[in-house]
Amino acid sequence: MRVHVDRSKCSGIGLCEMTAPAIFEIGDDGQSQVVDPEPPESERSAAEEAVSNCPTGALSITD
């Protein structure tokens, strides 16, 4: 599993960071960034929830 942020779509709302703080954080520029691009399996459900809840569709997961 690999987590991605399309920063051109990110509006910096921060739902991803609230949902999966071990994976995402809001950077100094106000946009989401990936802290752990290949999180452990135990974080998969949090990553999937963050992706599905992103209002701008900026987040994605690839296997």
mmJSON file of the N, C-alpha and C atoms, coordinates in Angstrom:
{"data_MODEL":{"atom_site":{
"group_PDB":["ATOM","ATOM","ATOM","ATOM","ATOM","ATOM","ATOM","ATOM","ATOM","ATOM","ATOM","ATOM","ATOM","ATOM","ATOM","ATOM","ATOM","ATOM","ATOM","ATOM","ATOM","ATOM","ATOM","ATOM","ATOM","ATOM","ATOM","ATOM","ATOM","ATOM","ATOM","ATOM","ATOM","ATOM","ATOM","ATOM","ATOM","ATOM","ATOM","ATOM","ATOM","ATOM","ATOM","ATOM","ATOM","ATOM","ATOM","ATOM","ATOM","ATOM","ATOM","ATOM","ATOM","ATOM","ATOM","ATOM","ATOM","ATOM","ATOM","ATOM","ATOM","ATOM","ATOM","ATOM","ATOM","ATOM","ATOM","ATOM","ATOM","ATOM","ATOM","ATOM","ATOM","ATOM","ATOM","ATOM","ATOM","ATOM","ATOM","ATOM","ATOM","ATOM","ATOM","ATOM","ATOM","ATOM","ATOM","ATOM","ATOM","ATOM","ATOM","ATOM","ATOM","ATOM","ATOM","ATOM","ATOM","ATOM","ATOM","ATOM","ATOM","ATOM","ATOM","ATOM","ATOM","ATOM","ATOM","ATOM","ATOM","ATOM","ATOM","ATOM","ATOM","ATOM","ATOM","ATOM","ATOM","ATOM","ATOM","ATOM","ATOM","ATOM","ATOM","ATOM","ATOM","ATOM","ATOM","ATOM","ATOM","ATOM","ATOM","ATOM","ATOM","ATOM","ATOM","ATOM","ATOM","ATOM","ATOM","ATOM","ATOM","ATOM","ATOM","ATOM","ATOM","ATOM","ATOM","ATOM","ATOM","ATOM","ATOM","ATOM","ATOM","ATOM","ATOM","ATOM","ATOM","ATOM","ATOM","ATOM","ATOM","ATOM","ATOM","ATOM","ATOM","ATOM","ATOM","ATOM","ATOM","ATOM","ATOM","ATOM","ATOM","ATOM","ATOM","ATOM","ATOM","ATOM","ATOM","ATOM","ATOM","ATOM","ATOM","ATOM","ATOM","ATOM","ATOM","ATOM","ATOM"],
"id":[1,2,3,4,5,6,7,8,9,10,11,12,13,14,15,16,17,18,19,20,21,22,23,24,25,26,27,28,29,30,31,32,33,34,35,36,37,38,39,40,41,42,43,44,45,46,47,48,49,50,51,52,53,54,55,56,57,58,59,60,61,62,63,64,65,66,67,68,69,70,71,72,73,74,75,76,77,78,79,80,81,82,83,84,85,86,87,88,89,90,91,92,93,94,95,96,97,98,99,100,101,102,103,104,105,106,107,108,109,110,111,112,113,114,115,116,117,118,119,120,121,122,123,124,125,126,127,128,129,130,131,132,133,134,135,136,137,138,139,140,141,142,143,144,145,146,147,148,149,150,151,152,153,154,155,156,157,158,159,160,161,162,163,164,165,166,167,168,169,170,171,172,173,174,175,176,177,178,179,180,181,182,183,184,185,186,187,188,189],
"type_symbol":["N","C","C","N","C","C","N","C","C","N","C","C","N","C","C","N","C","C","N","C","C","N","C","C","N","C","C","N","C","C","N","C","C","N","C","C","N","C","C","N","C","C","N","C","C","N","C","C","N","C","C","N","C","C","N","C","C","N","C","C","N","C","C","N","C","C","N","C","C","N","C","C","N","C","C","N","C","C","N","C","C","N","C","C","N","C","C","N","C","C","N","C","C","N","C","C","N","C","C","N","C","C","N","C","C","N","C","C","N","C","C","N","C","C","N","C","C","N","C","C","N","C","C","N","C","C","N","C","C","N","C","C","N","C","C","N","C","C","N","C","C","N","C","C","N","C","C","N","C","C","N","C","C","N","C","C","N","C","C","N","C","C","N","C","C","N","C","C","N","C","C","N","C","C","N","C","C","N","C","C","N","C","C","N","C","C","N","C","C"],
"label_atom_id":["N","CA","C","N","CA","C","N","CA","C","N","CA","C","N","CA","C","N","CA","C","N","CA","C","N","CA","C","N","CA","C","N","CA","C","N","CA","C","N","CA","C","N","CA","C","N","CA","C","N","CA","C","N","CA","C","N","CA","C","N","CA","C","N","CA","C","N","CA","C","N","CA","C","N","CA","C","N","CA","C","N","CA","C","N","CA","C","N","CA","C","N","CA","C","N","CA","C","N","CA","C","N","CA","C","N","CA","C","N","CA","C","N","CA","C","N","CA","C","N","CA","C","N","CA","C","N","CA","C","N","CA","C","N","CA","C","N","CA","C","N","CA","C","N","CA","C","N","CA","C","N","CA","C","N","CA","C","N","CA","C","N","CA","C","N","CA","C","N","CA","C","N","CA","C","N","CA","C","N","CA","C","N","CA","C","N","CA","C","N","CA","C","N","CA","C","N","CA","C","N","CA","C","N","CA","C","N","CA","C","N","CA","C","N","CA","C","N","CA","C"],
"label_alt_id":[null,null,null,null,null,null,null,null,null,null,null,null,null,null,null,null,null,null,null,null,null,null,null,null,null,null,null,null,null,null,null,null,null,null,null,null,null,null,null,null,null,null,null,null,null,null,null,null,null,null,null,null,null,null,null,null,null,null,null,null,null,null,null,null,null,null,null,null,null,null,null,null,null,null,null,null,null,null,null,null,null,null,null,null,null,null,null,null,null,null,null,null,null,null,null,null,null,null,null,null,null,null,null,null,null,null,null,null,null,null,null,null,null,null,null,null,null,null,null,null,null,null,null,null,null,null,null,null,null,null,null,null,null,null,null,null,null,null,null,null,null,null,null,null,null,null,null,null,null,null,null,null,null,null,null,null,null,null,null,null,null,null,null,null,null,null,null,null,null,null,null,null,null,null,null,null,null,null,null,null,null,null,null,null,null,null,null,null,null],
"label_comp_id":["MET","MET","MET","ARG","ARG","ARG","VAL","VAL","VAL","HIS","HIS","HIS","VAL","VAL","VAL","ASP","ASP","ASP","ARG","ARG","ARG","SER","SER","SER","LYS","LYS","LYS","CYS","CYS","CYS","SER","SER","SER","GLY","GLY","GLY","ILE","ILE","ILE","GLY","GLY","GLY","LEU","LEU","LEU","CYS","CYS","CYS","GLU","GLU","GLU","MET","MET","MET","THR","THR","THR","ALA","ALA","ALA","PRO","PRO","PRO","ALA","ALA","ALA","ILE","ILE","ILE","PHE","PHE","PHE","GLU","GLU","GLU","ILE","ILE","ILE","GLY","GLY","GLY","ASP","ASP","ASP","ASP","ASP","ASP","GLY","GLY","GLY","GLN","GLN","GLN","SER","SER","SER","GLN","GLN","GLN","VAL","VAL","VAL","VAL","VAL","VAL","ASP","ASP","ASP","PRO","PRO","PRO","GLU","GLU","GLU","PRO","PRO","PRO","PRO","PRO","PRO","GLU","GLU","GLU","SER","SER","SER","GLU","GLU","GLU","ARG","ARG","ARG","SER","SER","SER","ALA","ALA","ALA","ALA","ALA","ALA","GLU","GLU","GLU","GLU","GLU","GLU","ALA","ALA","ALA","VAL","VAL","VAL","SER","SER","SER","ASN","ASN","ASN","CYS","CYS","CYS","PRO","PRO","PRO","THR","THR","THR","GLY","GLY","GLY","ALA","ALA","ALA","LEU","LEU","LEU","SER","SER","SER","ILE","ILE","ILE","THR","THR","THR","ASP","ASP","ASP"],
"label_asym_id":["A","A","A","A","A","A","A","A","A","A","A","A","A","A","A","A","A","A","A","A","A","A","A","A","A","A","A","A","A","A","A","A","A","A","A","A","A","A","A","A","A","A","A","A","A","A","A","A","A","A","A","A","A","A","A","A","A","A","A","A","A","A","A","A","A","A","A","A","A","A","A","A","A","A","A","A","A","A","A","A","A","A","A","A","A","A","A","A","A","A","A","A","A","A","A","A","A","A","A","A","A","A","A","A","A","A","A","A","A","A","A","A","A","A","A","A","A","A","A","A","A","A","A","A","A","A","A","A","A","A","A","A","A","A","A","A","A","A","A","A","A","A","A","A","A","A","A","A","A","A","A","A","A","A","A","A","A","A","A","A","A","A","A","A","A","A","A","A","A","A","A","A","A","A","A","A","A","A","A","A","A","A","A","A","A","A","A","A","A"],
"label_entity_id":["1","1","1","1","1","1","1","1","1","1","1","1","1","1","1","1","1","1","1","1","1","1","1","1","1","1","1","1","1","1","1","1","1","1","1","1","1","1","1","1","1","1","1","1","1","1","1","1","1","1","1","1","1","1","1","1","1","1","1","1","1","1","1","1","1","1","1","1","1","1","1","1","1","1","1","1","1","1","1","1","1","1","1","1","1","1","1","1","1","1","1","1","1","1","1","1","1","1","1","1","1","1","1","1","1","1","1","1","1","1","1","1","1","1","1","1","1","1","1","1","1","1","1","1","1","1","1","1","1","1","1","1","1","1","1","1","1","1","1","1","1","1","1","1","1","1","1","1","1","1","1","1","1","1","1","1","1","1","1","1","1","1","1","1","1","1","1","1","1","1","1","1","1","1","1","1","1","1","1","1","1","1","1","1","1","1","1","1","1"],
"label_seq_id":[1,1,1,2,2,2,3,3,3,4,4,4,5,5,5,6,6,6,7,7,7,8,8,8,9,9,9,10,10,10,11,11,11,12,12,12,13,13,13,14,14,14,15,15,15,16,16,16,17,17,17,18,18,18,19,19,19,20,20,20,21,21,21,22,22,22,23,23,23,24,24,24,25,25,25,26,26,26,27,27,27,28,28,28,29,29,29,30,30,30,31,31,31,32,32,32,33,33,33,34,34,34,35,35,35,36,36,36,37,37,37,38,38,38,39,39,39,40,40,40,41,41,41,42,42,42,43,43,43,44,44,44,45,45,45,46,46,46,47,47,47,48,48,48,49,49,49,50,50,50,51,51,51,52,52,52,53,53,53,54,54,54,55,55,55,56,56,56,57,57,57,58,58,58,59,59,59,60,60,60,61,61,61,62,62,62,63,63,63],
"pdbx_PDB_ins_code":[null,null,null,null,null,null,null,null,null,null,null,null,null,null,null,null,null,null,null,null,null,null,null,null,null,null,null,null,null,null,null,null,null,null,null,null,null,null,null,null,null,null,null,null,null,null,null,null,null,null,null,null,null,null,null,null,null,null,null,null,null,null,null,null,null,null,null,null,null,null,null,null,null,null,null,null,null,null,null,null,null,null,null,null,null,null,null,null,null,null,null,null,null,null,null,null,null,null,null,null,null,null,null,null,null,null,null,null,null,null,null,null,null,null,null,null,null,null,null,null,null,null,null,null,null,null,null,null,null,null,null,null,null,null,null,null,null,null,null,null,null,null,null,null,null,null,null,null,null,null,null,null,null,null,null,null,null,null,null,null,null,null,null,null,null,null,null,null,null,null,null,null,null,null,null,null,null,null,null,null,null,null,null,null,null,null,null,null,null],
"Cartn_x":[0.836,0.0,0.882,0.548,1.265,0.229,0.427,-0.503,0.052,-0.842,-0.44,-1.347,-0.778,-1.55,-1.302,-2.382,-2.286,-2.406,-1.265,-1.248,-1.936,-2.109,-2.824,-4.324,-4.82,-6.23,-6.475,-5.433,-5.573,-5.969,-6.972,-7.386,-6.977,-6.327,-5.805,-6.841,-7.952,-9.007,-8.529,-7.771,-7.172,-7.921,-8.959,-9.669,-8.753,-7.836,-6.915,-6.04,-5.549,-4.699,-5.492,-6.738,-7.576,-7.913,-8.115,-8.496,-7.319,-6.185,-5.009,-3.741,-3.575,-2.429,-1.069,-1.038,0.232,0.665,-0.258,0.019,0.095,-0.782,-0.87,-0.613,-0.142,-0.055,-0.228,-0.636,-0.734,0.615,1.222,2.544,2.497,3.646,3.765,3.078,2.914,2.251,0.733,0.207,-1.23,-1.85,-1.042,-1.549,-1.109,-1.891,-1.599,-0.311,0.391,1.551,1.567,2.184,2.243,3.455,3.21,4.272,4.891,4.027,4.471,3.822,4.501,3.888,3.586,4.254,3.999,3.7,2.524,2.196,1.987,2.091,1.878,0.425,0.213,-1.132,-2.125,-1.655,-2.536,-3.127,-2.547,-3.043,-3.897,-4.081,-4.805,-6.22,-6.963,-8.349,-8.404,-7.476,-7.433,-7.101,-6.169,-5.808,-6.992,-7.684,-8.841,-9.949,-10.162,-11.176,-10.803,-9.532,-9.081,-9.292,-8.97,-9.149,-10.624,-11.481,-12.909,-13.553,-12.988,-13.56,-12.972,-11.957,-11.327,-12.312,-12.705,-13.724,-13.241,-11.942,-11.434,-10.902,-10.897,-10.394,-8.897,-8.185,-6.729,-5.929,-6.562,-5.854,-6.128,-5.13,-5.315,-4.389,-4.75,-3.953,-3.701,-2.466,-2.134,-1.518,-1.653,-1.067,0.216],
"Cartn_y":[-1.177,0.0,1.241,2.171,3.448,4.568,5.578,6.697,7.908,8.609,9.771,10.965,12.171,13.406,14.171,14.519,15.397,16.818,17.446,18.761,19.829,19.595,20.564,20.572,19.499,19.407,19.712,19.663,19.805,21.233,21.342,22.659,22.881,21.893,22.051,22.015,21.376,21.295,20.529,19.483,18.749,17.521,17.109,15.891,14.679,14.642,13.506,13.421,14.546,14.559,14.157,14.581,14.195,12.707,12.169,10.774,9.815,10.2,9.317,10.128,10.571,11.421,10.74,9.417,8.715,8.732,9.108,9.069,10.463,11.372,12.708,13.807,14.941,16.149,17.349,18.454,19.686,20.379,20.649,21.262,22.756,23.363,24.8,25.611,25.008,25.694,25.563,24.872,24.736,23.602,22.765,21.635,20.318,19.298,17.976,17.43,16.683,15.954,14.597,13.654,12.292,12.165,11.732,11.505,10.13,9.154,7.769,7.236,7.34,6.935,5.441,4.623,3.179,2.734,3.134,2.817,1.322,0.879,-0.537,-0.936,-2.207,-2.745,-2.288,-2.104,-1.684,-0.29,0.497,1.836,1.876,0.737,0.703,1.255,0.857,1.326,2.837,3.389,4.837,5.556,5.001,5.588,5.559,4.43,4.302,5.268,5.443,6.382,7.812,8.162,9.503,9.748,8.765,8.891,9.088,8.283,8.375,9.653,10.243,11.458,12.743,12.661,13.883,14.61,15.832,16.532,16.974,17.047,17.478,16.339,15.123,13.978,14.016,14.65,14.808,13.594,12.67,11.524,10.266,9.399,8.116,7.07,5.816,4.678,3.773,3.331,2.315,1.135,-0.027,-1.235,-1.6],
"Cartn_z":[0.0,0.0,0.0,-0.869,-0.93,-0.975,-0.149,-0.019,-0.759,-1.469,-2.264,-1.975,-2.126,-2.056,-3.351,-4.031,-5.198,-4.663,-4.453,-3.812,-4.656,-5.944,-6.768,-6.464,-5.824,-5.455,-3.977,-3.163,-1.713,-1.339,-0.461,0.024,1.48,2.092,3.443,4.547,4.307,5.316,6.548,6.349,7.46,7.926,7.205,7.604,7.58,6.641,6.551,7.805,8.243,9.439,10.679,10.762,11.902,11.863,10.66,10.502,10.625,10.064,10.036,10.343,11.589,11.936,11.793,11.776,11.591,10.126,9.237,7.805,7.186,7.627,7.031,8.049,7.544,8.351,7.421,8.003,7.236,7.349,6.208,6.175,6.409,6.455,6.672,5.577,4.422,3.309,3.365,4.393,4.565,3.786,3.16,2.396,3.044,2.748,3.281,2.68,3.508,3.024,3.711,3.058,3.574,4.49,5.71,6.689,6.474,6.2,5.997,4.724,3.574,2.312,2.204,2.999,3.006,4.439,4.942,6.336,6.55,7.794,8.094,7.852,7.705,7.461,8.532,9.745,10.837,10.615,9.733,9.428,8.161,7.516,6.238,6.344,7.357,7.467,7.688,8.454,8.66,7.359,6.592,5.301,4.345,4.279,3.398,3.799,5.085,5.563,5.177,5.338,4.963,3.47,2.643,1.197,0.857,1.459,1.13,1.664,2.705,3.29,2.742,1.908,1.385,0.466,0.83,0.033,-1.346,-1.557,-2.852,-3.706,-3.166,-3.916,-4.127,-3.224,-3.365,-2.927,-2.214,-1.655,-2.451,-2.525,-3.199,-2.584,-2.839,-2.385,-3.573,-3.705,-4.692,-3.978,-4.566,-3.955,-4.621],
"occupancy":[1.0,1.0,1.0,1.0,1.0,1.0,1.0,1.0,1.0,1.0,1.0,1.0,1.0,1.0,1.0,1.0,1.0,1.0,1.0,1.0,1.0,1.0,1.0,1.0,1.0,1.0,1.0,1.0,1.0,1.0,1.0,1.0,1.0,1.0,1.0,1.0,1.0,1.0,1.0,1.0,1.0,1.0,1.0,1.0,1.0,1.0,1.0,1.0,1.0,1.0,1.0,1.0,1.0,1.0,1.0,1.0,1.0,1.0,1.0,1.0,1.0,1.0,1.0,1.0,1.0,1.0,1.0,1.0,1.0,1.0,1.0,1.0,1.0,1.0,1.0,1.0,1.0,1.0,1.0,1.0,1.0,1.0,1.0,1.0,1.0,1.0,1.0,1.0,1.0,1.0,1.0,1.0,1.0,1.0,1.0,1.0,1.0,1.0,1.0,1.0,1.0,1.0,1.0,1.0,1.0,1.0,1.0,1.0,1.0,1.0,1.0,1.0,1.0,1.0,1.0,1.0,1.0,1.0,1.0,1.0,1.0,1.0,1.0,1.0,1.0,1.0,1.0,1.0,1.0,1.0,1.0,1.0,1.0,1.0,1.0,1.0,1.0,1.0,1.0,1.0,1.0,1.0,1.0,1.0,1.0,1.0,1.0,1.0,1.0,1.0,1.0,1.0,1.0,1.0,1.0,1.0,1.0,1.0,1.0,1.0,1.0,1.0,1.0,1.0,1.0,1.0,1.0,1.0,1.0,1.0,1.0,1.0,1.0,1.0,1.0,1.0,1.0,1.0,1.0,1.0,1.0,1.0,1.0,1.0,1.0,1.0,1.0,1.0,1.0],
"B_iso_or_equiv":[0.0,0.0,0.0,0.0,0.0,0.0,0.0,0.0,0.0,0.0,0.0,0.0,0.0,0.0,0.0,0.0,0.0,0.0,0.0,0.0,0.0,0.0,0.0,0.0,0.0,0.0,0.0,0.0,0.0,0.0,0.0,0.0,0.0,0.0,0.0,0.0,0.0,0.0,0.0,0.0,0.0,0.0,0.0,0.0,0.0,0.0,0.0,0.0,0.0,0.0,0.0,0.0,0.0,0.0,0.0,0.0,0.0,0.0,0.0,0.0,0.0,0.0,0.0,0.0,0.0,0.0,0.0,0.0,0.0,0.0,0.0,0.0,0.0,0.0,0.0,0.0,0.0,0.0,0.0,0.0,0.0,0.0,0.0,0.0,0.0,0.0,0.0,0.0,0.0,0.0,0.0,0.0,0.0,0.0,0.0,0.0,0.0,0.0,0.0,0.0,0.0,0.0,0.0,0.0,0.0,0.0,0.0,0.0,0.0,0.0,0.0,0.0,0.0,0.0,0.0,0.0,0.0,0.0,0.0,0.0,0.0,0.0,0.0,0.0,0.0,0.0,0.0,0.0,0.0,0.0,0.0,0.0,0.0,0.0,0.0,0.0,0.0,0.0,0.0,0.0,0.0,0.0,0.0,0.0,0.0,0.0,0.0,0.0,0.0,0.0,0.0,0.0,0.0,0.0,0.0,0.0,0.0,0.0,0.0,0.0,0.0,0.0,0.0,0.0,0.0,0.0,0.0,0.0,0.0,0.0,0.0,0.0,0.0,0.0,0.0,0.0,0.0,0.0,0.0,0.0,0.0,0.0,0.0,0.0,0.0,0.0,0.0,0.0,0.0],
"pdbx_formal_charge":[null,null,null,null,null,null,null,null,null,null,null,null,null,null,null,null,null,null,null,null,null,null,null,null,null,null,null,null,null,null,null,null,null,null,null,null,null,null,null,null,null,null,null,null,null,null,null,null,null,null,null,null,null,null,null,null,null,null,null,null,null,null,null,null,null,null,null,null,null,null,null,null,null,null,null,null,null,null,null,null,null,null,null,null,null,null,null,null,null,null,null,null,null,null,null,null,null,null,null,null,null,null,null,null,null,null,null,null,null,null,null,null,null,null,null,null,null,null,null,null,null,null,null,null,null,null,null,null,null,null,null,null,null,null,null,null,null,null,null,null,null,null,null,null,null,null,null,null,null,null,null,null,null,null,null,null,null,null,null,null,null,null,null,null,null,null,null,null,null,null,null,null,null,null,null,null,null,null,null,null,null,null,null,null,null,null,null,null,null],
"auth_seq_id":[1,1,1,2,2,2,3,3,3,4,4,4,5,5,5,6,6,6,7,7,7,8,8,8,9,9,9,10,10,10,11,11,11,12,12,12,13,13,13,14,14,14,15,15,15,16,16,16,17,17,17,18,18,18,19,19,19,20,20,20,21,21,21,22,22,22,23,23,23,24,24,24,25,25,25,26,26,26,27,27,27,28,28,28,29,29,29,30,30,30,31,31,31,32,32,32,33,33,33,34,34,34,35,35,35,36,36,36,37,37,37,38,38,38,39,39,39,40,40,40,41,41,41,42,42,42,43,43,43,44,44,44,45,45,45,46,46,46,47,47,47,48,48,48,49,49,49,50,50,50,51,51,51,52,52,52,53,53,53,54,54,54,55,55,55,56,56,56,57,57,57,58,58,58,59,59,59,60,60,60,61,61,61,62,62,62,63,63,63],
"auth_comp_id":["MET","MET","MET","ARG","ARG","ARG","VAL","VAL","VAL","HIS","HIS","HIS","VAL","VAL","VAL","ASP","ASP","ASP","ARG","ARG","ARG","SER","SER","SER","LYS","LYS","LYS","CYS","CYS","CYS","SER","SER","SER","GLY","GLY","GLY","ILE","ILE","ILE","GLY","GLY","GLY","LEU","LEU","LEU","CYS","CYS","CYS","GLU","GLU","GLU","MET","MET","MET","THR","THR","THR","ALA","ALA","ALA","PRO","PRO","PRO","ALA","ALA","ALA","ILE","ILE","ILE","PHE","PHE","PHE","GLU","GLU","GLU","ILE","ILE","ILE","GLY","GLY","GLY","ASP","ASP","ASP","ASP","ASP","ASP","GLY","GLY","GLY","GLN","GLN","GLN","SER","SER","SER","GLN","GLN","GLN","VAL","VAL","VAL","VAL","VAL","VAL","ASP","ASP","ASP","PRO","PRO","PRO","GLU","GLU","GLU","PRO","PRO","PRO","PRO","PRO","PRO","GLU","GLU","GLU","SER","SER","SER","GLU","GLU","GLU","ARG","ARG","ARG","SER","SER","SER","ALA","ALA","ALA","ALA","ALA","ALA","GLU","GLU","GLU","GLU","GLU","GLU","ALA","ALA","ALA","VAL","VAL","VAL","SER","SER","SER","ASN","ASN","ASN","CYS","CYS","CYS","PRO","PRO","PRO","THR","THR","THR","GLY","GLY","GLY","ALA","ALA","ALA","LEU","LEU","LEU","SER","SER","SER","ILE","ILE","ILE","THR","THR","THR","ASP","ASP","ASP"],
"auth_asym_id":["A","A","A","A","A","A","A","A","A","A","A","A","A","A","A","A","A","A","A","A","A","A","A","A","A","A","A","A","A","A","A","A","A","A","A","A","A","A","A","A","A","A","A","A","A","A","A","A","A","A","A","A","A","A","A","A","A","A","A","A","A","A","A","A","A","A","A","A","A","A","A","A","A","A","A","A","A","A","A","A","A","A","A","A","A","A","A","A","A","A","A","A","A","A","A","A","A","A","A","A","A","A","A","A","A","A","A","A","A","A","A","A","A","A","A","A","A","A","A","A","A","A","A","A","A","A","A","A","A","A","A","A","A","A","A","A","A","A","A","A","A","A","A","A","A","A","A","A","A","A","A","A","A","A","A","A","A","A","A","A","A","A","A","A","A","A","A","A","A","A","A","A","A","A","A","A","A","A","A","A","A","A","A","A","A","A","A","A","A"],
"auth_atom_id":["N","CA","C","N","CA","C","N","CA","C","N","CA","C","N","CA","C","N","CA","C","N","CA","C","N","CA","C","N","CA","C","N","CA","C","N","CA","C","N","CA","C","N","CA","C","N","CA","C","N","CA","C","N","CA","C","N","CA","C","N","CA","C","N","CA","C","N","CA","C","N","CA","C","N","CA","C","N","CA","C","N","CA","C","N","CA","C","N","CA","C","N","CA","C","N","CA","C","N","CA","C","N","CA","C","N","CA","C","N","CA","C","N","CA","C","N","CA","C","N","CA","C","N","CA","C","N","CA","C","N","CA","C","N","CA","C","N","CA","C","N","CA","C","N","CA","C","N","CA","C","N","CA","C","N","CA","C","N","CA","C","N","CA","C","N","CA","C","N","CA","C","N","CA","C","N","CA","C","N","CA","C","N","CA","C","N","CA","C","N","CA","C","N","CA","C","N","CA","C","N","CA","C","N","CA","C","N","CA","C","N","CA","C","N","CA","C","N","CA","C"],
"pdbx_PDB_model_num":[1,1,1,1,1,1,1,1,1,1,1,1,1,1,1,1,1,1,1,1,1,1,1,1,1,1,1,1,1,1,1,1,1,1,1,1,1,1,1,1,1,1,1,1,1,1,1,1,1,1,1,1,1,1,1,1,1,1,1,1,1,1,1,1,1,1,1,1,1,1,1,1,1,1,1,1,1,1,1,1,1,1,1,1,1,1,1,1,1,1,1,1,1,1,1,1,1,1,1,1,1,1,1,1,1,1,1,1,1,1,1,1,1,1,1,1,1,1,1,1,1,1,1,1,1,1,1,1,1,1,1,1,1,1,1,1,1,1,1,1,1,1,1,1,1,1,1,1,1,1,1,1,1,1,1,1,1,1,1,1,1,1,1,1,1,1,1,1,1,1,1,1,1,1,1,1,1,1,1,1,1,1,1,1,1,1,1,1,1]
}}}
